[in-house]
Amino acid sequence: MPLRVAFIGCGQIAKDHLKGLRALREQPGAPELLLSAVCDPFPERAEAWVKETASLENPSPVVVTDYRELLKGPQRPDIASILVPHHLHLEITEAFLHAGIPVQLQKPIGLGLRDGRRIVELATETGVPLVVSEPSVLGRANRNTIQWLRAGKEIGRPVFMIDQAVIDLEGGFFMTPWRHLKGYAGAGWFIDHGVHRTHWMLEAFGSCRTAYARTRQLEPLRRNERWGEIPVDTEDVAGAMLEFESGLICQWSVMSGGRGQGHWHVQVWGERGSLHGPNYTVSGSKTPTPLPVPAEDSNLPLDPFAHSFLELIQLIRDPKAAVISTPARALEAEAIVYASLESAHTGQPISVAEVLSGQHHAYEDTVWAARDALRAKNLDLFT
Ligand SMILES: NC(=O)c1ccc[n+]([C@@H]2O[C@H](COP(=O)([O-])OP(=O)(O)OC[C@H]3O[C@@H](n4cnc5c(N)ncnc54)[C@H](O)[C@@H]3O)[C@@H](O)[C@H]2O)c1
């Protein structure tokens, strides 16, 4: 019998997850996977998504408009892939875990750390497998880079990192307006893009001790042809200094309010050389060298989303299986972003462990207030 997978949310990332599912079908030894159902409260959106993206699926997935229809009865899946905006992560994950259905959840784990902590607890309480799909640490290429850095051979121990991303949205939206509203997203692009980066850093360098940051909001009104003008309440510039337990310092910048030329740069310096993209350069050498590719990696899926489904299937088969993208690690990654936001809010350097445990939440309180204000409005600012 194939494993039946239901997609909850028919937006952008659902397309990449279907590609991942298809890639995993090609993986030797992988179980048979069937996209049995898709769910979206907007039926025409779900129907259009199936037509555009999943028309080759045979049989065609069933379309439902309420995820609760999938919790029991004939449409009950073996796996729920939750592909919805951040404010819905806890509610929907909780329902599936309580129904005993394994979950693959999107990043960030929760709208705020309060939701993220609850999701981690629910996974433990129910014992139902849960992974957070974090593509930056999954897939063959990402695993290779992380393992290579951890081994610390060619460039030595990593000591410094620059991680910069600046995009020009021309005053519009990063894909969808909800990403610019605290009550749906938690923070701006800093959290959306940011948790990918902090999750990667945790995998490569270990725990982060302290964050010190400044943020600004340059564009409180955003507009484009499709959505018109929408007032937004999230930062669009963030500059942070992160200090890791290993001693590594990271200078981290994220700007979605940039105008003109964008900028994307990630580089790690070790004691003897630096990593840049898929290459490294050792001090004294003028020639970049491609990272070595270990033969044992050939069993890992190339596609990070395929790898994420594989991790969940491994957990279903063996609850003790060591998976990479765990809920606890996703929470720690989100805590680094929130520690930076708390730091910018209070003007003080902030301990990541203290944010993780809930000791500091002044910024996060503003997210919950924004969430309460939006709840009554029930806007559709999605996909
Ligand atoms: N590279 C990545 O890993 C990556 C990239 C993009 C998005 N994401 C994550 O994926 C999630 C979704 O992002 P997106 O870009 O697909 O957003 P999106 O706005 O394109 O799609 C969200 C979909 O969820 C639907 N939805 C809203 N309420 C729902 C409900 N109650 N039940 C079912 N569906 C509901 C919306 O109608 C919409 O179709 C977010 O958590 C986001 O951070 C991850």
The ligand as a Tripos MOL2 file, in Angstrom:
@<TRIPOS>MOLECULE
LIG
   44    48     1     0     0
SMALL
NO_CHARGES

@<TRIPOS>ATOM
      1 N1         12.0630   27.2620    1.1510 N.am      1 LIG1
      2 C1         11.1540   27.0120    2.0710 C.2       1 LIG1
      3 O1         11.3290   26.1650    2.8950 O.2       1 LIG1
      4 C2          9.8890   27.8160    2.0670 C.ar      1 LIG1
      5 C3          9.6390   28.6920    1.0110 C.ar      1 LIG1
      6 C4          8.4220   29.3810    0.9980 C.ar      1 LIG1
      7 C5          7.5160   29.2010    2.0490 C.ar      1 LIG1
      8 N2          7.8100   28.3790    3.0800 N.ar      1 LIG1
      9 C6          6.8660   28.2140    4.2050 C.3       1 LIG1
     10 O2          5.7100   27.5320    3.7280 O.3       1 LIG1
     11 C7          4.5460   28.0330    4.3820 C.3       1 LIG1
     12 C8          3.5540   28.5070    3.3320 C.3       1 LIG1
     13 O3          4.1710   29.4720    2.5210 O.3       1 LIG1
     14 P1          3.6930   29.7470    1.0250 P.3       1 LIG1
     15 O4          4.7530   30.5230    0.3760 O.co2     1 LIG1
     16 O5          3.2770   28.4770    0.3880 O.co2     1 LIG1
     17 O6          2.4310   30.6810    1.3130 O.3       1 LIG1
     18 P2          1.2390   31.0200    0.3300 P.3       1 LIG1
     19 O7          0.5930   32.2470    0.8150 O.co2     1 LIG1
     20 O8          1.7130   30.9570   -1.0900 O.co2     1 LIG1
     21 O9          0.2460   29.7780    0.5120 O.3       1 LIG1
     22 C9         -0.4290   29.5140    1.7250 C.3       1 LIG1
     23 C10        -1.6780   28.7170    1.3990 C.3       1 LIG1
     24 O10        -2.2920   28.3360    2.6230 O.3       1 LIG1
     25 C11        -3.6960   28.4300    2.4410 C.3       1 LIG1
     26 N3         -4.4000   28.4600    3.7120 N.ar      1 LIG1
     27 C12        -4.7360   29.5280    4.4680 C.ar      1 LIG1
     28 N4         -5.4440   29.1100    5.5410 N.ar      1 LIG1
     29 C13        -5.5450   27.7600    5.4620 C.ar      1 LIG1
     30 C14        -6.1650   26.7490    6.2500 C.ar      1 LIG1
     31 N5         -6.8200   27.0540    7.3760 N.pl3     1 LIG1
     32 N6         -6.0950   25.4680    5.8400 N.ar      1 LIG1
     33 C15        -5.4400   25.1230    4.7040 C.ar      1 LIG1
     34 N7         -4.8270   26.0440    3.9050 N.ar      1 LIG1
     35 C16        -4.8740   27.3300    4.2830 C.ar      1 LIG1
     36 C17        -3.8490   29.7070    1.6290 C.3       1 LIG1
     37 O11        -5.1300   29.8010    1.0250 O.3       1 LIG1
     38 C18        -2.7210   29.5350    0.6220 C.3       1 LIG1
     39 O12        -3.1500   28.8060   -0.5180 O.3       1 LIG1
     40 C19         5.0560   29.1040    5.3480 C.3       1 LIG1
     41 O13         5.2830   28.5110    6.5760 O.3       1 LIG1
     42 C20         6.3620   29.5510    4.7350 C.3       1 LIG1
     43 O14         7.2890   30.1080    5.6450 O.3       1 LIG1
     44 C21         8.9590   27.6480    3.0880 C.ar      1 LIG1
@<TRIPOS>BOND
     1     1     2 1
     2     2     3 2
     3     2     4 1
     4     4     5 ar
     5     4    44 ar
     6     5     6 ar
     7     6     7 ar
     8     7     8 ar
     9     8     9 1
    10     8    44 ar
    11     9    10 1
    12     9    42 1
    13    10    11 1
    14    11    12 1
    15    11    40 1
    16    12    13 1
    17    13    14 1
    18    14    15 2
    19    14    16 1
    20    14    17 1
    21    17    18 1
    22    18    19 2
    23    18    20 1
    24    18    21 1
    25    21    22 1
    26    22    23 1
    27    23    24 1
    28    23    38 1
    29    24    25 1
    30    25    26 1
    31    25    36 1
    32    26    27 ar
    33    26    35 ar
    34    27    28 ar
    35    28    29 ar
    36    29    30 ar
    37    29    35 ar
    38    30    31 1
    39    30    32 ar
    40    32    33 ar
    41    33    34 ar
    42    34    35 ar
    43    36    37 1
    44    36    38 1
    45    38    39 1
    46    40    41 1
    47    40    42 1
    48    42    43 1
@<TRIPOS>SUBSTRUCTURE
     1 LIG1         1 GROUP 0 **** ****
